[in-house]
Amino acid sequence: MGELHLEIYVERLRREYNVECTTGRPRVAFRETIGQRATFDYTHKKQTGGSGQFAKVKGYIEPMEVDPEKGAIDVAFESQIIAGAIPAGFIPAIEKGFKQACAKGPLYGSPITGVRYVLEDGAFHAVDSSEIAFVIAAIGSVRDAFKKAAPTILEPIMSVEVIAPTEFQGSSLMLSVSRRSCLSPPNLSLHFISR
């Protein structure tokens, strides 16, 4: 959906339903992802007057492949904890922290996609460990590991055909390149150019 579509819908709301709308510039739906595997070993320790907070998570994040059935990639959480290094009651809190960290990436503030979080080890304290401590530890571990994993920004891709008279070839080419487009060879026919 483009800017023109939005303007038409806003005009229809005003004309047909007598509703005034406040609009802003449309934002591009960027996504963030990683290019390589990165390990993390994150400890969250906070001591206040009473009981403190303690949580330690250890593992790695890695890029995921595109699922052929869904056609899209998402985030995944996997726990490989054995021998009770972290009690089973805290594993959902770590997953919750991972999902919260993926809602807003560190590069551009866009959602993170195509990342698998694998929890291998960790530690807890009988008194100071809590769900919120493990949520914070998971968020911190994602932020630390994301910086080491060759982060990139994914942009939406559209296929656009531009048809213009040949005298405007230079202008249309400059306009397309200024918007970071990848051009295919032009088709010349009947004094018009098609890209």
C-alpha positions in Angstrom: 0.0 0.0 0.0 1.5 3.3 -1.0 1.1 7.0 0.0 -1.5 7.6 -2.7 -3.7 4.7 -1.4 -3.6 6.2 2.1 -4.5 9.7 0.9 -7.5 8.2 -1.0 -8.7 6.4 2.1 -8.3 9.5 4.3 -10.2 11.5 1.8 -13.0 8.9 1.7 -13.3 8.9 5.5 -13.6 12.7 5.4 -16.1 12.8 2.6 -18.3 9.8 3.3 -18.2 9.5 7.1 -17.4 13.1 8.0 -14.4 12.0 10.1 -11.2 14.1 10.3 -8.0 12.1 10.5 -4.6 13.1 11.7 -2.0 11.4 9.5 1.8 11.3 9.4 4.3 10.0 6.9 4.1 6.2 6.3 7.0 4.2 7.7 8.8 1.5 5.9 8.5 -1.9 7.6 12.2 -2.7 8.2 13.3 -5.9 9.9 16.6 -6.7 11.6 18.5 -10.0 11.4 21.9 -11.5 12.0 24.4 -13.0 9.5 26.4 -15.4 11.7 26.3 -17.3 14.9 27.4 -15.6 18.2 27.7 -17.0 21.7 26.6 -15.3 24.9 27.4 -15.7 28.6 25.3 -13.0 30.4 24.9 -12.6 34.1 22.4 -10.2 35.6 23.2 -9.3 39.2 21.5 -6.5 41.2 21.7 -6.1 44.9 19.5 -3.7 46.7 18.6 -3.4 50.4 16.5 -6.6 50.5 16.7 -9.6 48.3 18.5 -9.0 45.1 18.3 -10.3 41.5 20.5 -12.9 40.0 20.3 -14.8 36.7 22.9 -16.2 34.4 22.2 -17.5 30.8 24.7 -19.1 28.4 24.2 -20.2 24.9 24.2 -18.8 21.3 22.1 -17.1 18.7 22.2 -18.2 15.1 20.5 -17.2 11.8 17.5 -19.3 10.7 16.7 -20.5 7.2 13.5 -19.7 5.4 10.7 -22.2 6.1 9.4 -23.4 2.7 5.9 -24.1 4.1 5.4 -20.7 5.7 7.5 -18.8 3.2 8.6 -16.5 6.0 11.1 -16.6 8.8 10.4 -15.8 12.4 12.2 -16.2 15.7 12.7 -19.5 17.6 13.6 -20.4 21.2 15.3 -23.7 22.1 16.3 -24.9 25.5 19.1 -27.5 25.8 19.3 -27.3 29.6 20.1 -30.6 31.3 20.8 -31.5 34.9 18.8 -28.6 36.4 21.3 -25.8 35.8 18.2 -23.5 35.6 14.9 -24.7 37.2 12.2 -25.5 34.6 10.0 -22.7 36.0 12.4 -20.1 34.8 12.7 -21.3 31.2 9.4 -19.6 30.1 10.7 -16.4 31.6 13.9 -16.6 29.5 11.8 -17.2 26.4 9.6 -14.2 27.3 12.7 -12.1 27.6 14.0 -13.3 24.2 10.6 -12.4 22.6 10.6 -9.0 24.2 14.1 -8.3 23.0 13.1 -9.3 19.4 10.2 -6.8 19.4 12.6 -3.9 19.1 16.1 -4.5 17.6 19.2 -2.5 18.7 20.1 -1.2 15.2 17.0 0.6 14.0 14.3 -0.2 16.5 12.6 -2.6 14.1 11.5 -6.1 15.0 14.1 -8.9 14.8 13.4 -11.8 12.6 15.2 -15.0 11.5 17.0 -15.6 14.8 17.2 -18.9 16.8 18.0 -18.5 20.5 19.6 -21.6 22.0 19.9 -21.8 25.7 22.7 -24.2 26.8 23.5 -23.4 30.4 23.0 -21.0 33.1 22.9 -20.5 36.9 20.4 -19.4 39.5 20.4 -18.5 43.2 18.0 -20.0 45.6 17.0 -16.7 47.2 17.8 -14.0 44.6 16.6 -15.6 41.4 13.2 -14.6 40.0 11.3 -14.6 36.8 12.0 -10.9 36.2 15.7 -11.5 36.7 15.7 -14.1 34.0 13.7 -11.9 31.7 16.2 -9.1 32.1 19.1 -11.6 31.6 17.6 -12.9 28.4 17.1 -9.3 27.0 20.7 -8.4 27.9 22.1 -11.6 26.3 20.2 -10.9 23.0 21.5 -7.3 22.9 25.1 -8.4 23.6 25.1 -11.4 21.2 23.3 -9.4 18.4 26.2 -6.9 18.2 28.7 -9.8 17.6 26.5 -11.7 15.1 26.9 -9.4 12.0 23.6 -7.6 12.3 21.9 -6.3 9.2 18.7 -4.5 8.3 16.2 -6.2 5.9 14.2 -3.9 3.6 11.0 -4.7 1.8 11.5 -5.4 -2.0 9.0 -4.4 -4.7 9.1 -5.0 -8.4 8.2 -1.8 -10.2 8.0 -1.1 -13.9 8.6 2.4 -15.1 7.4 3.4 -18.6 8.5 6.8 -19.8 9.3 8.6 -23.1 12.9 8.2 -24.2 13.6 12.0 -23.7 13.0 11.4 -20.0 15.3 8.4 -19.7 17.9 10.3 -17.8 15.5 11.8 -15.3 13.7 8.5 -14.7 17.0 6.7 -14.3 18.3 9.3 -11.7 15.0 9.1 -9.8 15.1 5.3 -9.7 18.7 5.2 -8.6 18.2 7.9 -5.9 15.6 5.5 -4.3 18.2 2.7 -4.2 16.7 0.6 -6.9 18.3 -2.3 -8.8 17.7 -1.8 -12.5 17.3 -4.3 -15.2 18.3 -3.6 -18.8 15.8 -1.2 -20.5 13.4 -2.3 -23.2 13.1 0.2 -26.0 10.0 0.2 -28.1 8.0 2.8 -30.0 10.0 5.7 -28.5 9.2 4.7 -25.0 11.6 3.1 -22.4 10.5 0.4 -20.0 12.5 -0.6 -16.9 
